[in-house]
Amino acid sequence: MRIREMIEGRKEWRAHVARVKALPRDYQIVYKEIQKYLFKVGPVQLTEGTELLSGIVDLFEEGAAMGKDVLEVTGRDVAAFCDDLIKDSKTYADLYQESVNQEVHKAIQKVSKKTK
């Protein structure tokens, strides 16, 4: 990554954080929990950009402007809300499952060759 790209990325992130801090407190709390959840569960492309997180902030800004409670926006099951957002995305869990399956298949092939 070039220096210019790093600087632009930092500027974008700072602007994003400022938007989150401008949200009502309950929205900030839920946003931070969503962010933690997504960083633990995936998706893989989350680390490549802030589109998903910015979309959540957009949604939260609209909800706050309409005077809605944050759980009216996400639903009571915030984890399910997150899962729905990433349902078509490749997650780190998916990558790990693929890795495990590849290793199992390699090991079985080695054993099969030795027993022939």
Secondary structure, 3 states (H helix, E strand, C coil): CCHHHHHHHHHHHHHHHHHHHCCCHHHHHHHHHHHHHHHHHCCHHHHHCCHHHHHHHHHHHHHHHCCCCHHHHHCCCHHHHHHHHCCCCCCHHHHHHHHHHHHHHHHHHHHHHHHC
